[in-house]
């Protein structure tokens, strides 16, 4: 798929996942060398977590059916949130529950125990929210399917 430049990325910490679904509480343990970089973060209700899909496989194709569902259209992987990517990066906005030293308690991070964390950024209500943002109709259809499946279970 073309030449790729190699980069070096280092984790700043690891996820310590707790049991439960998307709203479970997880902990992010930041390496001691970066603990002071957390100063002031507890003043924010939400943060962005940039993490590495370390258990994801490389994509077989540049196009996929979202969530592997054949009823969804075949679209490019860059039009999806598929973990099977050329660079398995994930970006998640999470609620910051509390900070304890170099450990952050967060809610809404769907990452496995031990997942590498690459960076943290504060969520800024004014700059990160885009009220006029639009999305593909298949996303709305997929969300309705998820709602129906939750109601059935």
N, C-alpha and C positions, 0 to 999 in steps of 0.2 A: 504493500500500500504506500510505497514511497519511502524516501529516506527520512529517518527520524533523528533529531539531535538528542544526544544523551544528556541528562541533567542529573545532578546530585541533590537529593532531598533528604533531610534528616527529620526524624520525628522529635517533637518537643514533649511528648507524653504518650500515655496509653489510656484506652477506655477500660473501665472496670464495670462491665455491664451487670445489671441486676435482673432478676426474673420479672416477667410481665411483658405487656405489649408496648406499643409506640409511646404510651404515656407513662411508662415505667420510669423510675429514677435510675440514672446511671451516674457513675463517678468518672471524672477524668483526672488522672494523676499526672501532674506536670513534673518534669524532671527538676530536681532541686536547683540546677543551674539557671532555670528560668522562673523560679518561684517569685522573685521580685517583679518580674514582668506582669504578674497578676495584680499588683497593687492598684486599687481603684476599680477593679472589674466588678466588685460586689455592688457598686452603685448602679449597675445596669440590670434590667429584668431579663433581657435576652442577649444571647451571643450567637455568632456564627462559628461553627466548628468545621474546619477543613480537615478531612480525614482520608485515610487510604483504604480502599476496598481490598484488603490484603488476602481475602479468601475468594476473590473473583477471578474467573478465567478470562482470557483474551477473547474478543469477539470472533465468531466464525465468519461473520458477514458484516458489511457496513449497514445493512438494513435488518430490522427485526419487527416482529409483531409485539407491541408493548405487553410486558409481563408474560410473554410466550403464549398469548391468547390469540388463536387463529381468527376469532371474530373481529379483532382489531386490525386496522389497516397496516400494511407493510410500510414502515417509515424508517428513515435514517436514524442510527443510534444517537446522533446529536440532537434529535427531536424528542428523545426520551430521557428517562431517569434510570435507564438500565445500568446495573453495576458492571456489565461486560463492555468495557471501554478501552480505547487505545492506552489511556493513562487512567487507571482506576481511582480517580479522585472523587470524593463526595463532599458536598457542602450542605450542612444542615443548620437551620435556625432552631435553637433550643432555648427553653426557659432556664435561667440560672436560679436554682433554688437557694444555694448558699455556697460560700467559700470556706474551706477549713485549711488554712496554710497553703500547701501546694496542690490541694485537692478541690475540685469543683463538683458540686452535686447539680446535675442537670436533668431536665425532663424533656423527652421527645427525641432522643438520640437512638436510632435503630442501628447500633453497631455491636459487633461481638466483643466479648471479653478479650482484652489484649490488642484490640485494633489500634494501630498507630495514629496518633493525632499530629497533624503537620503544622497547624496554626489556629489561632483564635482571633476573632475580631468582634468588636461590640456591634450590636444591632442598633442602628440609628433610625428612629421612626420617620424622620423627615427625608433622609436620603435613601433608605432601603425599601421603602414602600412606594409602589408605582400604581396609583389608582387606575390609570388608563390601560394597564396591561391586559392583553388578551391571550387566549390559548386556543389550540385546536379543538374542534368539536369532539374528536375521539376521546379526549381527556375527560370531558363532561360525561360521555357515555361510560367510560371506565369507572368513574366515581359513582355513577348510578348503579353499575354492576356490583361494586364493593358494598354499597348501602343495602342492596337487595340480599347479598350473601350474608351480611351481618344480621339482617332481620330474620333470615331463615335459620341461623344457628342459635 
